[in-house]
Amino acid sequence: MVERAEPFVDRVAAAPKGTDSAWPAWAARTWGWALSEALLFPVVALFTLGLIGALPDELLSDSWLVILGGKEIVQHGLPTHDALTIWAHGRDWVDQQWLGQLVFYGLYALGGVKLVLFGHSAAVAAAFVGALAAARWRGGSVRSVCWIALPTVYILSWASWNARAQTLALPLFVAVIWLLIRDGRSESRRIFLVFPLLVVWGNLHGSAVAGASLVGLYGVMYGIERRRRPLGSWLPRTALLCIGPLACLFASPYAPDLPGYYADILANPGFREFITEWKPTSPSIQTSPFYLLAFAGVWILGRRGDLLTRFEKLLLLLTLLMAVQTIRNVIWFALVALILIPTPLDAALKPNTAATRYSLLNRALVLISVAAVIAAVAGVAAKPSSWFTSSYPGAALAAIDRVAAQEPGVQVFANEQYGDWLLLNRQELRGQLAFDIRFELLSKRQFQTLVNARRRVEGWRATLAPFGLFVLKKGPDSRLATALLHEPGARLRYRGGGMIVISRPVHAPGQ
């Protein structure tokens, strides 16, 4: 087992000797550190600029759900049964993400959608920077960290495309992994910090199951590697690391209902069949950086796996397997790969013997990167709220209001991207909406009925018969919209921003 990480010589971005004596000591140290990490600054800047520039595209169905969920908790307390939709009305609602929803609703109450999206960006950026720091702590050179960071930037850009509760779990994941790796190289009581992290994580997002499983796996490995020693020297610690994570998962106001909740989520056949991010990670242009990173991970295990502990090897392979099985898990593998691969990659590549120190270039990289991020953040922050909600135009709400005024109690069939946005902005629609993004509340039969209605499979008209207002999405719902507009009395109320609003008369049964 490798006991500690030794940094490889890194001469490309070495800090210049000596500092300006006019600077305070802390400023001189900070500047010297920045110059030694100069090549990482444009990588972080590139990632941040892409994240900040695409904020309107990161406001999706899950984003509205976490805001709406937080509002429901503030106004009505922790939910136990659904009262928002028609198809799931009265069904048990285990709101496992309640803490994440409160965080996002707090941001929304303070600064609207703009602050929500900036909070999302800050959490994702913190996870990325934390992974870079962990990679450098393990001994990876700036050069190797940069090489692995480049595909990771692309993976994180599309894997964290949605402002949602999972966003808040990303920095917690990096912190837990860092603690596990650190303890594997140098035992410390710091490892027990994973327990409060898991408790918080377990109330933020369901991915806490993955974090708890990895901590438990580390506990098993810890015990196996010390099994020949006296029991008293390792068994209590092993037992705590194996059992503690499970207890952390159930430190929740929904503790009695969590086993069924996790079983419904993780073993729901409808998710894997109908929801893209739950499907296997098939090769494509979009996923090519993932497969490049996966190849690098397998190659480095074969080439210089001796520089990784047993747990680190298992961690890399296990997260890779998770990523191949489900698209939504790619982000966990990317963060683990960024932390683990750089150090053995240094040993596998030819040593960097360039002794030239590009002091002026390093200064320029640091200053330009920092200036670009500050300018981008300031520029985006200055934009009006309408820029962030361009896919959710106010004119569409006005059209919906007109229909609701003419037909009180009208039932609404909306694409999942718009359901929780409608409920957040128009509370009077509570109980009048067919469904929302909480697909886990639907039975498999209901899920299939929904898919059939969208595909206009036989029986779709009967499914949609009670609904007089449709809020559809251009593209996936275009054919359905066309079919509805051919019905007698149907009217196009709004089209724009990718949204289609249609009303139609609803006749009582037998008419």
C-alpha positions as CSV (number, residue, x, y, z in Angstrom):
1,M,0.0,0.0,0.0
2,V,1.4,3.4,-0.9
3,E,1.8,5.4,2.3
4,R,2.1,8.9,0.9
5,A,2.2,11.0,-2.3
6,E,5.3,12.6,-3.5
7,P,5.0,15.4,-6.0
8,F,6.8,15.1,-9.3
9,V,9.2,17.8,-10.3
10,D,7.3,20.4,-12.2
11,R,9.5,22.9,-14.0
12,V,7.2,24.3,-16.6
13,A,5.3,26.5,-14.2
14,A,7.7,26.8,-11.4
15,A,7.5,30.0,-9.3
16,P,10.3,32.5,-9.6
17,K,12.6,32.9,-6.7
18,G,12.3,36.0,-4.7
19,T,9.3,38.4,-4.3
20,D,8.8,42.0,-4.2
21,S,9.7,43.1,-0.7
22,A,7.1,45.9,-0.9
23,W,4.3,43.3,-0.9
24,P,2.9,42.0,2.4
25,A,4.1,38.5,3.2
26,W,0.7,36.9,2.6
27,A,0.4,38.6,-0.8
28,A,3.9,37.6,-1.8
29,R,3.1,33.9,-0.9
30,T,-0.2,34.0,-2.7
31,W,1.4,35.5,-5.9
32,G,4.2,32.9,-5.7
33,W,1.6,30.1,-5.4
34,A,-0.4,31.5,-8.3
35,L,2.7,31.6,-10.6
36,S,3.5,28.0,-9.7
37,E,0.0,27.0,-10.7
38,A,-0.2,29.3,-13.7
39,L,-1.2,26.7,-16.3
40,L,-4.2,25.7,-14.2
41,F,-5.6,29.3,-14.2
42,P,-6.8,29.3,-17.9
43,V,-8.3,25.8,-17.4
44,V,-10.4,27.0,-14.5
45,A,-11.2,30.2,-16.4
46,L,-12.3,28.2,-19.5
47,F,-14.6,26.1,-17.3
48,T,-16.0,29.0,-15.5
49,L,-16.6,31.1,-18.6
50,G,-18.5,28.2,-20.2
51,L,-20.6,27.6,-17.1
52,I,-21.4,31.3,-16.6
53,G,-22.1,32.0,-20.3
54,A,-24.6,29.1,-20.5
55,L,-26.7,29.9,-17.4
56,P,-30.0,30.3,-19.3
57,D,-29.6,26.8,-20.7
58,E,-29.1,25.4,-17.2
59,L,-32.5,26.5,-16.0
60,L,-34.6,23.4,-16.6
61,S,-37.3,21.3,-15.0
62,D,-35.3,20.1,-12.0
63,S,-34.3,23.8,-11.3
64,W,-38.0,24.8,-11.0
65,L,-38.7,21.8,-8.9
66,V,-36.1,22.6,-6.2
67,I,-37.3,26.1,-6.0
68,L,-41.0,25.0,-5.9
69,G,-40.2,22.3,-3.4
70,G,-38.5,24.8,-1.1
71,K,-41.5,27.1,-1.3
72,E,-43.9,24.3,-0.5
73,I,-41.8,23.5,2.6
74,V,-41.7,27.1,3.8
75,Q,-45.5,27.6,3.2
76,H,-46.9,24.2,4.1
77,G,-44.1,22.2,6.0
78,L,-42.4,19.0,4.8
79,P,-44.7,17.3,2.4
80,T,-45.9,13.7,2.9
81,H,-48.5,13.3,0.1
82,D,-48.7,14.9,-3.4
83,A,-51.2,17.8,-3.7
84,L,-49.7,19.4,-6.8
85,T,-50.7,17.1,-9.7
86,I,-53.6,15.0,-10.9
87,W,-52.0,11.7,-11.8
88,A,-50.0,11.5,-8.5
89,H,-52.6,13.2,-6.3
90,G,-52.6,11.7,-2.7
91,R,-49.6,9.5,-3.4
92,D,-46.8,9.3,-0.9
93,W,-44.2,12.0,-1.6
94,V,-40.9,11.3,0.1
95,D,-39.1,14.6,-0.4
96,Q,-35.6,13.3,0.2
97,Q,-34.1,16.4,-1.3
98,W,-35.8,18.8,1.1
99,L,-32.6,20.5,2.4
100,G,-31.4,21.2,-1.2
101,Q,-34.8,22.6,-2.0
102,L,-34.7,25.0,1.0
103,V,-31.2,26.2,-0.1
104,F,-32.3,26.9,-3.6
105,Y,-35.5,28.5,-2.5
106,G,-33.6,30.7,-0.1
107,L,-31.4,31.9,-3.0
108,Y,-34.5,32.5,-5.1
109,A,-36.2,34.5,-2.3
110,L,-33.0,36.6,-1.9
111,G,-32.1,37.2,-5.5
112,G,-34.5,35.4,-7.9
113,V,-33.5,33.0,-10.6
114,K,-30.3,34.9,-11.2
115,L,-28.9,34.1,-7.7
116,V,-30.1,30.5,-8.0
117,L,-28.1,30.0,-11.2
118,F,-25.0,31.8,-9.7
119,G,-25.3,29.5,-6.6
120,H,-25.4,26.5,-8.9
121,S,-22.4,27.7,-10.8
122,A,-20.5,28.3,-7.6
123,A,-21.1,24.8,-6.3
124,V,-20.0,23.2,-9.6
125,A,-16.9,25.4,-9.8
126,A,-16.1,24.5,-6.2
127,A,-16.2,20.8,-7.0
128,F,-13.9,21.3,-10.0
129,V,-11.4,23.4,-8.2
130,G,-11.5,21.0,-5.2
131,A,-10.7,18.1,-7.5
132,L,-7.8,20.0,-9.0
133,A,-6.5,20.8,-5.5
134,A,-6.8,17.1,-4.5
135,A,-4.9,16.1,-7.7
136,R,-2.1,18.5,-6.9
137,W,-2.0,17.3,-3.2
138,R,-1.6,13.7,-4.4
139,G,1.6,14.8,-6.3
140,G,0.3,15.3,-9.8
141,S,2.3,17.9,-11.7
142,V,0.6,21.0,-13.2
143,R,1.2,19.4,-16.7
144,S,-0.5,16.1,-16.0
145,V,-3.4,17.8,-14.1
146,C,-4.0,20.0,-17.1
147,W,-4.1,17.1,-19.5
148,I,-6.7,15.3,-17.4
149,A,-8.6,18.5,-16.7
150,L,-9.3,19.2,-20.3
151,P,-11.7,16.3,-21.0
152,T,-13.0,16.7,-17.5
153,V,-14.0,20.3,-18.3
154,Y,-16.1,19.1,-21.2
155,I,-17.7,16.3,-19.3
156,L,-18.6,18.5,-16.3
157,S,-20.0,21.1,-18.7
158,W,-22.7,18.8,-20.0
159,A,-23.0,16.5,-16.9
160,S,-23.8,19.5,-14.7
161,W,-26.0,21.2,-17.2
162,N,-29.0,21.4,-14.9
163,A,-29.3,23.6,-11.8
164,R,-30.7,21.1,-9.3
165,A,-30.2,19.5,-5.9
166,Q,-27.4,17.3,-7.2
167,T,-25.3,20.4,-7.9
168,L,-24.9,20.9,-4.1
169,A,-23.7,17.3,-3.8
170,L,-20.7,17.7,-6.1
171,P,-18.4,19.5,-3.7
172,L,-19.4,17.1,-0.9
173,F,-18.5,14.2,-3.2
174,V,-15.0,15.7,-3.8
175,A,-14.6,16.3,-0.1
176,V,-15.5,12.7,0.8
177,I,-13.2,11.2,-1.8
178,W,-10.3,13.4,-0.7
179,L,-10.8,12.3,2.9
180,L,-10.9,8.6,1.9
181,I,-7.8,8.9,-0.2
182,R,-5.9,10.9,2.4
183,D,-6.7,8.4,5.1
184,G,-5.6,5.5,2.9
185,R,-2.2,7.1,2.7
186,S,-1.9,8.5,6.2
187,E,-4.4,7.4,8.9
188,S,-6.0,10.3,10.7
189,R,-9.1,11.1,12.7
190,R,-10.1,13.4,9.9
191,I,-11.7,10.5,8.2
192,F,-14.6,10.8,10.6
193,L,-15.5,14.1,8.9
194,V,-17.2,12.0,6.2
195,F,-20.1,11.3,8.6
196,P,-21.3,14.9,8.9
197,L,-20.7,15.4,5.2
198,L,-22.9,12.3,4.5
199,V,-25.6,13.5,6.8
200,V,-25.9,16.8,5.0
201,W,-25.6,15.0,1.6
202,G,-28.3,12.6,2.5
203,N,-30.8,15.4,2.9
204,L,-29.6,17.2,-0.3
205,H,-29.7,14.5,-2.9
206,G,-30.2,10.8,-3.4
207,S,-26.7,10.4,-4.8
208,A,-25.7,10.2,-1.1
209,V,-26.2,6.5,-1.6
210,A,-23.1,6.4,-3.8
211,G,-21.1,8.4,-1.3
212,A,-22.1,6.1,1.6
213,S,-21.3,3.1,-0.5
214,L,-17.8,4.3,-1.2
215,V,-17.2,5.1,2.5
216,G,-18.4,1.6,3.4
217,L,-16.2,0.1,0.7
218,Y,-13.2,1.9,2.1
219,G,-14.1,0.5,5.6
220,V,-14.2,-3.0,4.1
221,M,-10.8,-2.5,2.4
222,Y,-9.4,-1.0,5.6
223,G,-10.3,-4.1,7.5
224,I,-9.1,-6.6,4.8
225,E,-5.7,-4.9,4.6
226,R,-5.2,-5.1,8.5
227,R,-6.9,-8.5,9.1
228,R,-3.7,-10.1,10.3
229,R,-3.2,-7.5,13.0
230,P,-4.8,-7.7,16.5
231,L,-8.5,-7.2,16.2
232,G,-8.6,-4.3,18.7
233,S,-6.3,-2.2,16.5
234,W,-8.6,-2.2,13.5
235,L,-12.0,-3.8,14.0
236,P,-13.8,-0.8,15.8
237,R,-12.6,1.6,13.1
238,T,-13.7,-0.8,10.4
239,A,-17.1,-1.4,11.9
240,L,-17.7,2.4,12.3
241,L,-16.7,3.0,8.7
242,C,-18.9,0.2,7.4
243,I,-22.0,0.9,9.6
244,G,-21.8,4.7,10.1
245,P,-22.5,5.6,6.4
246,L,-25.8,3.7,6.5
247,A,-26.8,5.5,9.7
248,C,-26.0,8.8,8.0
249,L,-28.3,8.1,5.1
250,F,-31.2,7.7,7.5
251,A,-30.5,10.9,9.5
252,S,-33.5,12.4,7.8
253,P,-37.1,13.4,8.7
254,Y,-38.1,10.8,6.1
255,A,-36.1,8.0,7.6
256,P,-38.9,5.3,7.8
257,D,-39.8,5.9,4.1
258,L,-36.3,6.1,2.7
259,P,-35.7,2.3,2.0
260,G,-38.8,2.3,-0.3
261,Y,-37.8,5.6,-1.8
262,Y,-34.3,4.5,-2.8
263,A,-35.6,1.2,-4.1
264,D,-38.2,3.0,-6.3
265,I,-35.6,5.3,-7.6
266,L,-32.7,2.9,-8.2
267,A,-34.8,0.0,-9.4
268,N,-37.4,1.9,-11.4
269,P,-37.5,0.2,-14.9
270,G,-39.3,3.2,-16.4
271,F,-36.4,5.6,-15.7
272,R,-33.9,3.5,-17.6
273,E,-36.3,2.9,-20.4
274,F,-37.7,6.5,-21.0
275,I,-35.3,9.0,-19.3
276,T,-32.2,9.8,-21.2
277,E,-29.8,10.5,-18.3
278,W,-30.7,7.1,-16.7
279,K,-29.8,5.2,-19.9
280,P,-26.4,3.6,-20.5
281,T,-23.6,5.8,-21.7
282,S,-23.5,5.0,-25.4
283,P,-20.5,6.1,-27.6
284,S,-21.2,9.4,-29.3
285,I,-19.6,12.7,-30.1
286,Q,-20.9,14.1,-26.8
287,T,-19.6,11.2,-24.7
288,S,-16.2,10.8,-26.6
289,P,-14.3,12.8,-23.9
290,F,-15.7,10.4,-21.3
291,Y,-14.5,7.4,-23.2
292,L,-11.1,9.1,-23.7
293,L,-10.8,9.6,-20.0
294,A,-12.0,6.0,-19.4
295,F,-9.3,4.7,-21.7
296,A,-6.7,6.8,-20.0
297,G,-7.8,5.4,-16.6
298,V,-7.6,1.8,-17.7
299,W,-4.3,2.4,-19.5
300,I,-2.7,4.1,-16.4
301,L,-3.9,1.2,-14.2
302,G,-2.0,-1.2,-16.4
303,R,1.0,1.0,-16.8
304,R,1.6,2.5,-13.4
305,G,-1.1,1.1,-11.2
306,D,1.6,0.6,-8.5
307,L,1.3,4.3,-7.7
308,L,-2.3,3.8,-6.6
309,T,-3.5,2.2,-3.5
310,R,-5.9,-0.8,-3.7
311,F,-8.8,1.4,-2.7
312,E,-7.9,4.0,-5.3
313,K,-7.8,1.3,-8.0
314,L,-11.1,0.0,-6.9
315,L,-12.6,3.5,-6.7
316,L,-11.5,4.3,-10.3
317,L,-12.9,1.1,-11.7
318,L,-16.1,1.2,-9.7
319,T,-17.0,4.8,-10.7
320,L,-16.1,3.9,-14.3
321,L,-18.5,1.0,-14.2
322,M,-21.2,3.2,-12.7
323,A,-20.6,5.8,-15.5
324,V,-20.9,3.2,-18.3
325,Q,-24.2,1.9,-16.8
326,T,-25.8,5.3,-16.5
327,I,-25.2,8.7,-18.1
328,R,-26.0,10.6,-14.9
329,N,-23.0,8.9,-13.1
330,V,-20.4,10.1,-15.6
331,I,-19.8,13.2,-13.5
332,W,-18.6,11.1,-10.5
333,F,-16.1,9.2,-12.6
334,A,-14.8,12.4,-14.1
335,L,-14.1,13.9,-10.7
336,V,-12.4,10.7,-9.4
337,A,-10.3,10.4,-12.6
338,L,-9.2,14.1,-12.3
339,I,-8.0,13.4,-8.7
340,L,-6.3,10.0,-9.3
341,I,-4.9,9.8,-12.8
342,P,-2.4,12.7,-12.9
343,T,0.2,11.2,-10.5
344,P,0.7,7.9,-12.3
345,L,0.4,9.7,-15.6
346,D,3.5,11.7,-14.6
347,A,5.4,8.5,-14.1
348,A,4.2,7.0,-17.3
349,L,5.1,10.0,-19.5
350,K,8.6,11.1,-20.3
351,P,10.0,13.4,-17.6
352,N,9.7,17.1,-18.3
353,T,13.3,18.3,-18.5
354,A,12.6,21.8,-19.8
355,A,14.3,24.1,-17.4
356,T,13.1,27.4,-18.9
357,R,10.8,29.3,-16.6
358,Y,8.4,31.5,-18.5
359,S,7.9,34.0,-15.8
360,L,6.3,36.7,-18.0
361,L,4.0,34.1,-19.6
362,N,2.9,32.7,-16.2
363,R,2.1,36.2,-15.0
364,A,0.0,36.9,-18.1
365,L,-1.9,33.6,-17.8
366,V,-2.8,34.3,-14.2
367,L,-3.8,37.9,-14.7
368,I,-5.7,37.4,-17.9
369,S,-7.6,34.4,-16.5
370,V,-8.6,36.2,-13.3
371,A,-9.6,39.3,-15.3
372,A,-11.7,37.2,-17.7
373,V,-13.6,35.5,-15.0
374,I,-14.3,38.7,-13.1
375,A,-15.4,40.4,-16.3
376,A,-17.7,37.5,-17.3
377,V,-19.3,37.2,-13.8
378,A,-19.9,41.0,-13.7
379,G,-21.3,41.1,-17.2
380,V,-23.7,38.2,-16.7
381,A,-24.7,39.5,-13.3
382,A,-25.6,42.8,-14.9
383,K,-28.1,41.2,-17.3
384,P,-31.8,41.5,-16.6
385,S,-33.7,38.5,-15.2
386,S,-35.5,38.1,-18.5
387,W,-32.2,37.0,-20.1
388,F,-32.0,34.1,-17.7
389,T,-35.6,33.1,-18.2
390,S,-35.7,33.5,-22.0
391,S,-37.0,29.9,-22.4
392,Y,-39.9,30.8,-20.0
393,P,-41.4,33.9,-21.5
394,G,-43.8,36.1,-19.6
395,A,-46.0,36.3,-22.6
396,A,-46.7,32.6,-22.3
397,L,-47.9,33.0,-18.7
398,A,-50.2,35.8,-19.9
399,A,-51.7,33.5,-22.5
400,I,-52.2,30.8,-19.9
401,D,-53.8,33.4,-17.6
402,R,-56.3,34.3,-20.3
403,V,-57.4,30.7,-20.8
404,A,-57.6,30.1,-17.0
405,A,-59.8,33.2,-16.6
406,Q,-62.1,32.0,-19.4
407,E,-62.2,28.3,-18.2
408,P,-61.8,28.3,-14.4
409,G,-60.5,24.9,-13.1
410,V,-59.2,24.0,-16.6
411,Q,-56.9,20.9,-16.4
412,V,-53.4,21.4,-17.8
413,F,-51.2,19.0,-19.7
414,A,-47.7,20.4,-19.7
415,N,-44.3,19.1,-20.8
416,E,-42.2,18.3,-17.7
417,Q,-39.9,21.2,-18.4
418,Y,-42.8,23.6,-17.8
419,G,-44.8,21.9,-15.1
420,D,-43.1,23.1,-12.0
421,W,-42.4,26.5,-13.5
422,L,-46.2,26.9,-13.9
423,L,-46.9,25.7,-10.3
424,L,-44.3,28.1,-9.0
425,N,-45.6,31.1,-10.8
426,R,-49.3,30.2,-10.7
427,Q,-50.3,28.6,-7.5
428,E,-53.9,28.4,-8.5
429,L,-52.9,25.6,-10.9
430,R,-52.2,23.3,-7.9
431,G,-54.1,20.1,-8.5
432,Q,-54.9,21.0,-12.1
433,L,-51.7,19.8,-13.7
434,A,-51.4,16.3,-15.1
435,F,-47.9,15.6,-13.8
436,D,-44.5,17.3,-13.2
437,I,-40.9,16.2,-13.3
438,R,-41.3,14.0,-10.2
439,F,-41.6,10.9,-12.4
440,E,-40.9,8.7,-9.3
441,L,-44.4,9.4,-8.2
442,L,-45.9,7.8,-11.3
443,S,-46.5,4.1,-11.7
444,K,-44.9,2.3,-14.6
445,R,-48.3,2.1,-16.2
446,Q,-48.8,5.9,-15.9
447,F,-45.4,6.4,-17.3
448,Q,-46.2,4.3,-20.3
449,T,-49.5,6.1,-20.8
450,L,-47.6,9.4,-20.8
451,V,-45.2,8.1,-23.4
452,N,-48.0,6.7,-25.6
453,A,-49.9,10.0,-25.5
454,R,-46.8,11.9,-26.7
455,R,-46.2,9.4,-29.4
456,R,-50.0,9.5,-30.3
457,V,-50.2,5.7,-29.8
458,E,-53.8,4.3,-29.9
459,G,-55.7,5.5,-27.0
460,W,-53.9,8.8,-26.7
461,R,-57.0,10.9,-27.3
462,A,-58.8,9.2,-24.3
463,T,-55.8,9.9,-22.1
464,L,-55.8,13.6,-23.0
465,A,-59.6,14.0,-23.1
466,P,-59.9,15.8,-19.7
467,F,-57.3,18.5,-20.6
468,G,-58.3,21.8,-22.1
469,L,-54.9,23.6,-21.9
470,F,-51.6,22.3,-23.2
471,V,-48.2,23.8,-22.6
472,L,-45.9,21.9,-24.9
473,K,-42.2,22.0,-26.0
474,K,-41.2,22.5,-29.6
475,G,-39.4,19.4,-30.8
476,P,-40.5,16.5,-28.6
477,D,-44.1,17.7,-28.6
478,S,-44.4,19.2,-32.1
479,R,-46.3,16.4,-33.6
480,L,-48.7,16.2,-30.7
481,A,-49.2,20.0,-31.0
482,T,-50.0,19.6,-34.7
483,A,-52.6,16.9,-34.0
484,L,-54.2,19.0,-31.3
485,L,-54.5,22.0,-33.5
486,H,-56.5,20.0,-36.0
487,E,-59.2,19.4,-33.5
488,P,-62.4,21.4,-33.7
489,G,-62.2,24.6,-31.5
490,A,-58.5,24.2,-30.8
491,R,-56.6,27.5,-30.7
492,L,-52.9,28.4,-30.7
493,R,-52.6,30.8,-27.8
494,Y,-48.8,31.3,-27.8
495,R,-45.7,30.2,-29.7
496,G,-42.2,31.3,-28.9
497,G,-39.1,30.5,-27.0
498,G,-39.6,26.9,-27.8
499,M,-43.0,26.8,-26.1
500,I,-46.4,26.1,-27.6
501,V,-49.6,26.9,-25.7
502,I,-52.8,25.5,-27.0
503,S,-56.4,25.6,-25.7
504,R,-59.4,23.5,-26.7
505,P,-62.9,23.0,-25.5
506,V,-63.4,20.0,-23.2
507,H,-66.7,18.2,-23.5
508,A,-68.3,16.3,-20.6
509,P,-68.6,12.6,-21.1
510,G,-71.5,11.6,-23.3
511,Q,-71.6,15.0,-25.1
